[in-house]
Amino acid sequence: MKKTDFRTLQKIRLLKHSKLNFKQDFKVFKECLKIIKQLKAKNILIFIPLSYEPNLVKFRPILNRNCKLFVPFMQDKSLKIVKLRLPFVKKSFGVLEPKNSFFKAKIDLAIVPVIGVDKNLKRIGHGQGFYDRFFENLSYKPYIVFVQSIDALSLENLTQKHDISGKIYLNPYKKYYKKERKNDRSTYRTYSRYNGAGYRVFSRKKNQ
């Protein structure tokens, strides 16, 4: 399957899944909060969600206790980061953004929405390349976590070199954690929720 075909398929699934509930959002938020505490992250990039994306903004009172929150701001063909603050204004592609600001910060953790990911835990987005150019232009590499409202992992290699890679891919159903490569094999571990009773853990290994 080509990346464009996979993107189209996942967009259809996402649109059918557009009405998220608090429980699903909270599952994703809870896993993100664990990562924030583990990394002791202080400056965090999140996002103002579209209708089918996990809404982490609703948990900002909790996150603001120990962290500074930032969101993407579209600028030309790339992004910059601005403080998360009201009011929001609707911009291109129906995306909500706060007003522009010129505060500069080095982010420790970036929580990034996806349309899906491939077997290398590389991002498949809307195809505009905003996030790819943003991270390529950074002089440092923050810890990147991908989040989504459905489980959309492809077992194929669909991406190119410029597509950004995440350390973890979260959705309300599974958690994929990328491990180091060994002997040209791409390894990731999957934590699968079942019956609300914690995690069932197993590993998968796929040839590059």
C-alpha positions, 0 to 999 in steps of 0.5 A: 500500500502507498502512503497516500492510500493509507492516509486516505483510508485512515482519514475515513476511519477518523471521520467516522470516529470524530465524536470522541468522549472524555474517557478516550481522551483521558486514556491518552492524557494519562499515558502522556502524563506518565511520560511527562513525569518520567522525563521531568519535562517542563516545556511541552508542545501539544496541539489544539485538536481537530474534531477527530483528534485527542483533546489534551487541551481540556487537561491544561489545568493539570499540565499547567501545574508543573509545565509550560504549554506551547502549541504550533503556529503556522508560519509560511510553510512551516511552524513556530511554537507559541504559548497556549493561551486564549483566545483561539482563532481559526486559521487555514485547514480549519485549525485553531490557533492562539495569537502569535507570540515571540516568546522563545523556548526550548521544548523538552517534549512534543506531543504530535497528532498523526493520521497514522504511523508506519512500522518504523514509527514514522509519522503519516500526517495530512501531507502538508509537511508542516511538522517535518519542516519544523523539526528539521529546522530545530537545532536540538531534538525533543522527545516526540510522542505521537497520539491518535484516537484510533489504532492506525499502525501499518506493518509496512514501510510507507514513509520517506527519510524526511518524515519524522519519527516518534519514540512512542505512539499512543491511542486509547487502545494501544501503546507502541514503544520504539526500541533500539535497532539490532541487526537491521531489525526494527523492534517495537513493544506493544502494550495492549489494554484489555478490560480496563485491568492494566496492560498485556505486554508482548513484543513484535519484531519485523524485518526492515 
